[in-house]
Amino acid sequence: MVPTGSMETTILIGDCFLVNKFIYGIKLPFTNNTVIPVSRPKRGDIVVFRTPTDPDVPGPAGRCSRIFPSWLPLLPIFWDNQAHFFKWYMPNNLIKHCVAVAGDTVEYRRKQLYVNGKLQSDPYASHTDSRMFPGIETAGIKLDFQQAWQERRFFRTDLSPYVRDNFGPVVVPEGHLMVMGDNRDNSEDARFFGPLPLRFVKGTPLVIYFSTAAAGNPPNFAKILLSPWAIRLGRIGHIVR
């Protein structure tokens, strides 16, 4: 179930969809290791991926220990050294549009997306905030933009506002993607958390099998069950594109 509005209006809060997890390759269960590669995401694909900023082991550091070794993660179960009990943990998943692939040069100028120097038509993008935040250069901040981006220095720091409306240019590194939410003014995407490693990509959404306007963040399943009038019948069966 989608918990945030970063992909509105393509995907809404409360949409539930089936995901094709084999289109980009077959992975070992509970890992990011692809054993049978099939294809790679391309520009325009909607991709589901593991949140790249989530840790492999639940925090805080040192509190939890692995039950299974990292090379044989039969189940994502950890031992909580403080609670003295088992803990189930998996990094969160996100969904965004792939706007560029390895080797592409990406720039976002005044809320307009450019890939390899060409303005993109970007038909799915929407803007909900009329404000225009200045970029890094306009603010007079001196840094190596490519390096800072790859080091995730724009993620939840004082620099974050300076890359929302003016970003780059950067070159997408090999083995990575550039992904952005369609709700460009309200999406914590690769502008902030850096290039997305291909190994974190899990698949692409297929079809919405349920949708409700009663979902929250995090989803309140009791409210959903008690609000049948909030079901969006018109979205059920909708092919995600």
C-alpha positions as CSV (number, residue, x, y, z in Angstrom):
1,M,0.0,0.0,0.0
2,V,1.4,3.4,-1.1
3,P,1.8,5.5,2.1
4,T,2.8,8.9,0.6
5,G,1.8,11.2,-2.2
6,S,5.2,11.5,-3.9
7,M,3.9,9.8,-7.1
8,E,0.6,11.7,-7.3
9,T,-1.3,11.9,-9.6
10,T,0.0,8.7,-11.3
11,I,-0.3,6.7,-8.1
12,L,-2.3,7.8,-5.0
13,I,-2.0,7.3,-1.3
14,G,-3.9,4.1,-0.5
15,D,-3.2,2.4,-3.9
16,C,-2.3,-1.3,-3.5
17,F,-0.7,-3.0,-6.6
18,L,0.8,-6.2,-7.7
19,V,4.5,-6.0,-8.6
20,N,6.3,-7.9,-11.4
21,K,9.5,-9.0,-9.5
22,F,11.0,-10.9,-12.4
23,I,11.1,-8.4,-15.2
24,Y,14.6,-7.2,-14.2
25,G,15.9,-10.5,-13.0
26,I,15.4,-13.2,-10.4
27,K,16.9,-12.5,-6.9
28,L,17.6,-14.7,-4.0
29,P,14.8,-14.3,-1.4
30,F,15.4,-11.5,1.1
31,T,18.5,-10.3,-0.7
32,N,19.5,-7.8,-3.4
33,N,21.5,-10.5,-5.2
34,T,20.3,-11.2,-8.7
35,V,21.0,-14.8,-9.8
36,I,19.4,-14.7,-13.2
37,P,19.5,-11.3,-14.9
38,V,16.8,-10.5,-17.4
39,S,16.8,-6.8,-18.3
40,R,17.5,-3.4,-16.9
41,P,15.2,-0.5,-16.2
42,K,14.9,2.1,-18.9
43,R,13.8,5.7,-19.0
44,G,10.1,6.0,-18.3
45,D,9.8,2.8,-16.3
46,I,8.1,3.0,-12.9
47,V,10.3,1.0,-10.5
48,V,9.8,-0.4,-7.0
49,F,13.0,-0.4,-5.0
50,R,14.4,-0.8,-1.6
51,T,14.9,2.5,0.2
52,P,18.7,3.1,-0.3
53,T,19.1,5.0,3.0
54,D,17.6,2.2,5.2
55,P,20.3,0.2,7.0
56,D,20.7,-3.6,6.4
57,V,20.4,-4.2,10.2
58,P,17.7,-2.4,12.3
59,G,19.1,0.4,14.5
60,P,20.3,1.9,16.6
61,A,23.8,0.5,15.9
62,G,24.7,-2.5,18.0
63,R,21.2,-3.2,19.3
64,C,20.3,-6.0,16.9
65,S,22.2,-9.0,15.6
66,R,21.7,-11.2,12.7
67,I,20.2,-14.7,13.2
68,F,21.2,-15.9,9.7
69,P,24.5,-14.8,8.1
70,S,24.3,-12.1,5.4
71,W,25.2,-14.6,2.7
72,L,22.3,-16.9,3.7
73,P,19.4,-14.7,4.8
74,L,16.7,-17.4,5.0
75,L,14.4,-15.0,6.8
76,P,14.8,-11.3,7.7
77,I,14.8,-12.0,11.5
78,F,17.2,-10.4,13.9
79,W,17.8,-10.7,17.7
80,D,17.1,-7.5,19.7
81,N,19.8,-7.4,22.3
82,Q,17.9,-4.9,24.4
83,A,14.4,-6.4,24.3
84,H,15.9,-10.0,24.3
85,F,13.5,-11.1,21.7
86,F,13.3,-11.7,17.9
87,K,12.6,-8.8,15.5
88,W,11.4,-9.0,11.9
89,Y,13.0,-6.2,9.8
90,M,13.1,-5.4,6.1
91,P,14.1,-2.0,4.6
92,N,11.1,0.0,3.3
93,N,10.1,0.0,-0.4
94,L,9.6,3.1,-2.5
95,I,8.2,3.7,-6.0
96,K,9.3,6.3,-8.5
97,H,9.8,7.0,-12.2
98,C,13.1,6.2,-13.7
99,V,14.2,9.3,-15.5
100,A,17.8,8.4,-16.5
101,V,20.1,5.5,-16.6
102,A,23.9,5.0,-16.3
103,G,25.9,7.4,-18.4
104,D,23.1,10.0,-18.7
105,T,23.6,13.6,-17.7
106,V,20.8,14.9,-15.7
107,E,19.9,18.5,-14.8
108,Y,16.8,19.9,-13.2
109,R,16.5,23.7,-13.9
110,R,13.7,25.8,-12.5
111,K,11.5,22.6,-12.2
112,Q,12.3,21.5,-15.7
113,L,14.0,18.2,-16.4
114,Y,16.8,17.9,-18.9
115,V,18.5,14.6,-19.8
116,N,21.6,14.7,-22.0
117,G,20.9,18.4,-22.6
118,K,17.4,17.8,-23.9
119,L,14.3,19.2,-22.2
120,Q,12.0,16.2,-21.3
121,S,8.3,16.4,-22.0
122,D,7.7,14.8,-18.6
123,P,3.9,14.3,-19.0
124,Y,3.4,12.7,-15.6
125,A,5.1,15.4,-13.5
126,S,3.1,17.7,-11.4
127,H,4.0,20.7,-9.2
128,T,2.0,21.6,-6.1
129,D,4.2,24.4,-4.8
130,S,4.4,27.7,-6.7
131,R,7.6,28.7,-4.8
132,M,10.9,28.4,-6.6
133,F,13.8,27.5,-4.3
134,P,17.3,28.7,-5.3
135,G,20.0,26.2,-6.4
136,I,23.4,25.5,-4.8
137,E,25.2,28.0,-7.1
138,T,22.6,30.7,-6.7
139,A,23.0,30.4,-2.9
140,G,26.8,30.8,-3.3
141,I,27.6,27.4,-1.8
142,K,30.9,25.9,-3.1
143,L,31.1,22.2,-3.5
144,D,31.6,19.4,-6.0
145,F,28.0,18.7,-6.9
146,Q,28.6,15.2,-8.4
147,Q,30.6,14.1,-5.4
148,A,28.2,15.6,-2.9
149,W,25.3,13.9,-4.7
150,Q,26.9,10.5,-4.7
151,E,27.9,10.9,-1.0
152,R,24.2,11.7,-0.2
153,R,25.0,15.0,1.3
154,F,21.7,16.4,0.1
155,F,19.6,13.9,2.1
156,R,17.9,15.5,5.1
157,T,20.5,18.1,5.6
158,D,20.7,21.9,5.4
159,L,21.5,21.5,1.7
160,S,18.2,19.6,0.9
161,P,16.1,22.7,-0.1
162,Y,18.7,23.8,-2.6
163,V,18.3,20.7,-4.9
164,R,14.5,20.5,-5.0
165,D,13.9,22.9,-7.9
166,N,17.5,23.3,-9.2
167,F,19.7,20.2,-9.4
168,G,22.8,19.1,-11.2
169,P,24.1,18.6,-13.7
170,V,25.3,15.1,-12.7
171,V,26.2,12.0,-14.6
172,V,24.4,8.8,-13.4
173,P,27.2,6.3,-12.4
174,E,27.5,2.8,-13.9
175,G,25.2,0.3,-12.1
176,H,22.8,3.1,-11.0
177,L,19.6,4.9,-11.9
178,M,18.2,8.4,-11.5
179,V,14.6,8.2,-10.1
180,M,12.1,10.9,-9.3
181,G,8.6,11.1,-8.0
182,D,5.9,12.6,-10.2
183,N,4.9,15.0,-7.5
184,R,8.1,16.9,-8.0
185,D,7.7,19.4,-5.2
186,N,6.9,16.7,-2.6
187,S,9.1,13.7,-3.4
188,E,12.2,12.6,-1.5
189,D,13.9,11.0,-4.4
190,A,17.3,10.6,-6.1
191,R,17.8,14.3,-6.0
192,F,18.3,13.9,-2.3
193,F,19.3,10.2,-1.5
194,G,21.7,10.0,-4.5
195,P,22.0,7.6,-7.4
196,L,19.9,4.4,-6.9
197,P,21.9,1.2,-7.1
198,L,20.4,-1.3,-9.6
199,R,20.7,-4.1,-7.1
200,F,18.0,-2.4,-5.0
201,V,15.4,-2.4,-7.7
202,K,12.8,-5.0,-7.0
203,G,10.4,-4.8,-10.0
204,T,7.7,-2.7,-11.6
205,P,4.1,-2.3,-10.7
206,L,1.5,-4.1,-12.8
207,V,-2.1,-3.4,-11.7
208,I,-3.9,-1.8,-8.8
209,Y,-5.9,-4.5,-7.1
210,F,-7.3,-2.2,-4.3
211,S,-7.4,1.5,-3.5
212,T,-8.8,3.5,-0.6
213,A,-9.0,7.1,0.4
214,A,-8.9,6.1,4.1
215,A,-5.3,5.1,4.1
216,G,-2.9,7.0,6.4
217,N,0.9,7.1,6.9
218,P,1.5,4.6,8.2
219,P,-1.6,2.8,7.0
220,N,-4.4,2.5,9.6
221,F,-5.9,-0.9,8.7
222,A,-8.7,-0.5,11.2
223,K,-9.8,2.7,9.6
224,I,-9.6,1.1,6.2
225,L,-11.8,-1.8,7.2
226,L,-14.4,0.5,8.8
227,S,-14.5,2.9,5.8
228,P,-15.9,0.9,2.9
229,W,-17.3,4.1,1.3
230,A,-13.7,5.3,0.9
231,I,-12.8,2.5,-1.6
232,R,-11.9,3.9,-5.0
233,L,-13.8,1.4,-7.2
234,G,-12.8,3.2,-10.3
235,R,-9.0,2.6,-9.7
236,I,-9.3,-1.2,-9.1
237,G,-8.0,-3.0,-12.1
238,H,-6.1,0.1,-13.3
239,I,-2.9,-0.7,-15.2
240,V,0.0,1.3,-13.7
241,R,2.0,3.3,-16.3
